[in-house]
Amino acid sequence: MDRFGTFARAVNRFAASPAATAAAFVIVVTWALCGPVFHYSDAWQLIINTGTTIVTFLMVFVLNNAQSRDTSAMNSKLDALIIALEKADNRFVGLEFKPERDAKAITEEIQASVSS
């Protein structure tokens, strides 16, 4: 099994949980309460700045992996529905893989027919 995918799904589930929000809140409050102890020093500020930068940098990749996987799964399911419907316009199947020019033309055609 894909180890990074498994890791990304676990992190994604945790990041979206109330526990993650509570943990972030506790960390920030603890950091703020330590301010007077460290006399609001540069090192005190550097701790939160470095921590948040590292977490943000890593979360970009983890969440992008999860979003990409979810989008791919949704597109596959929608393609299956289009194929299953006899009257459906099969030009939509795999639209995300078609050249930008073709995909844009199909999208504009649909928008024009909806607007009419």
C-alpha positions in Angstrom: 0.0 0.0 0.0 1.0 3.6 -0.6 2.7 4.7 2.7 2.5 8.4 1.9 -1.2 8.1 0.9 -2.0 6.3 4.1 -0.1 8.9 6.1 -1.8 11.8 4.2 -5.3 10.4 4.8 -4.5 10.0 8.6 -3.2 13.6 8.8 -6.1 14.9 6.7 -8.6 13.3 9.0 -6.8 14.6 12.1 -6.4 18.1 10.7 -10.1 18.3 10.0 -11.0 17.2 13.5 -12.0 19.3 16.6 -9.1 17.7 18.4 -6.6 19.4 15.9 -8.3 22.8 16.4 -8.2 22.3 20.2 -4.5 21.3 20.0 -3.6 24.4 17.9 -5.5 26.6 20.3 -3.7 25.1 23.3 -0.3 25.6 21.6 -1.0 29.2 20.8 -2.4 30.0 24.3 0.6 28.3 25.9 3.0 30.2 23.7 1.2 33.5 24.5 1.3 32.8 28.2 5.0 32.1 28.1 5.6 35.6 26.6 6.1 37.4 29.9 8.4 34.6 31.2 10.7 35.0 28.2 10.2 38.8 28.2 8.6 38.6 24.7 12.1 38.0 23.3 13.1 37.4 19.7 13.5 33.7 20.5 10.0 33.5 21.9 8.6 35.0 18.7 10.9 32.8 16.6 9.4 29.6 18.2 5.9 30.3 17.0 7.0 31.7 13.6 9.2 28.7 12.9 6.6 26.2 14.1 3.8 27.6 12.1 5.9 27.9 9.0 7.0 24.3 9.2 3.5 23.0 9.8 2.1 25.1 7.0 4.8 24.0 4.5 4.2 20.3 5.3 0.4 20.6 5.3 0.4 22.0 1.8 1.8 18.7 0.5 -0.3 16.5 2.7 -3.6 18.3 2.0 -2.8 18.6 -1.7 -2.3 14.8 -1.9 -5.7 14.2 -0.2 -7.5 16.8 -2.3 -6.0 15.4 -5.5 -7.0 11.8 -4.6 -10.5 12.9 -3.7 -10.9 14.9 -6.9 -9.7 12.0 -9.0 -12.1 9.6 -7.2 -15.0 12.0 -7.7 -14.2 12.5 -11.4 -14.1 8.7 -11.9 -17.5 8.3 -10.2 -19.0 11.1 -12.4 -17.5 9.5 -15.5 -19.1 6.2 -14.5 -22.5 7.9 -14.1 -22.2 9.6 -17.5 -21.3 6.4 -19.2 -24.2 4.6 -17.5 -26.8 7.1 -18.8 -27.8 6.4 -22.4 -28.7 10.0 -23.2 -25.7 11.6 -21.5 -23.2 13.5 -23.5 -20.1 11.3 -23.4 -17.8 14.2 -24.3 -17.7 14.9 -20.6 -16.0 11.6 -19.8 -12.4 12.4 -18.9 -12.9 16.1 -19.5 -10.1 16.9 -17.0 -7.6 15.1 -19.3 -8.6 16.8 -22.5 -6.6 19.7 -23.9 -7.5 23.0 -22.3 -8.9 24.3 -25.7 -11.3 21.4 -26.0 -12.4 21.4 -22.4 -13.1 25.1 -22.6 -15.1 24.8 -25.8 -17.3 22.1 -24.2 -17.8 24.1 -21.0 -18.7 27.2 -23.0 -21.2 25.3 -25.1 -22.9 23.9 -22.0 -23.0 27.4 -20.4 -24.5 28.8 -23.5 -27.3 26.2 -23.6 -28.1 26.7 -19.9 -28.2 30.5 -20.4 -30.6 30.2 -23.3 
